[in-house]
Amino acid sequence: MVLPSKKDLKISLEVFAIFQWALSAFVIVITVIAVNLYLVVFTPYWPVTVLMLTWLAFDWKTPERGGRRFTCVRKWCLWKQYCDYFPLKLLKTHDLSPSLNYIVACHPHGLLSHSWFGHFATEMSGFSKTFPGITPYVLTLGAFFWVPFLREYIMSTGACSVSQSSMDFLLTRRGTGNMLIVVVGGLAECKYSLPGSTTLFLKGRTGFVRTALQHGVALIPAYSFGETELYKQYTFTPGGFINRFQKWFQSMVHIYPCAFYGRGFTENSLGFLPYAQPVTTIVGKPLPLPKIENPSKKTVAKYHAIYVDALRQLFDQHKTKFGFSEAQELVVT
């Protein structure tokens, strides 16, 4: 019998690390719903469900009050395999002071934001060594915190709600040395997540600039080269039935339903795992902003334009190192 080599075992662990994270949310949601329906409908143990919902109501605000991180979860060896799968690489251009707070605006969103999770929700790409004294808070949709157990799993990585109250709390009640991670394009940017694409959904996204102005914290642009290479999408005929459905669905729930695919469990098969492509994230220079408690739309637009210029400079400075031509431009829509 031929035993698998160390290389084969490592590849298998890397694939498992990616698969479990992508699948875990779905499995937890389905399990919680199914178990509680069973308890309520078919057993006399419905008080268990009541207790669970009571705890959820009591703990409802925690994702907006700094969450509940566990360093041991952030340091799971499984996340090392996750980061090695691509692999992920985190680079900084400037040191950050632990005596200040920051908002890092991340681009592009990609389909599943693999690089942002690996860098900032785990310690396995070297965040603490790269930014000593800085505590990262990945901000994500509040809907992820509606389901018992799933919310605990997500919060354990240091994730919090992306709501305004959550950002205000982190920038005023948690001292200094905090880094808020905001993937600005959100799910609306998924349709631009195509190999070779440099299009960002950013023109109408001004909330992060307004928050930075209200608290007088620096904005930091960050660009992840390779994030849009992890999946491919099927583009439907513009104006066709499916394309019109996609646009209608997006107008209703602000989520663009993409027909995407990647690799399967074996290298040359099709599936929904990301392609094993290297992803390098460049964290740019902090952009100091004045503190304006109630900035006008004109003021927000002014600093939004300054931020976009800084992001373009970051992209232009590094693009040729990652396969883009000198003529390639960052498209902001």
Secondary structure, DSSP 8 states (H G I E B T S, - for coil): -----HHHHHHHHHHHHHHHHHHHHHHHHHHHHHHHHHHHHHSS-HHHHHHHHHHHHHTTTGGGTT----HHHHT-HHHHHHHHHTTEEEEESS---TTS-EEEEEE--TTT-HHHHHHHSSSTT-HHHHSTT-EEEEEE-GGGGSSTTHHHHHHTTT-EE-SHHHHHHHHHSS-SSEEEEEETT-GGGGGG--TT--EE--TT--HHHHHHHHHT-EEEEEEEETGGGS-EE----TTSHHHHHHHHHHHHHS-----EEEE-SSTTSEESB-----EEEEE---B-----SS--HHHHHHHHHHHHHHHHHHHHHHGGGGT--TT---EE-
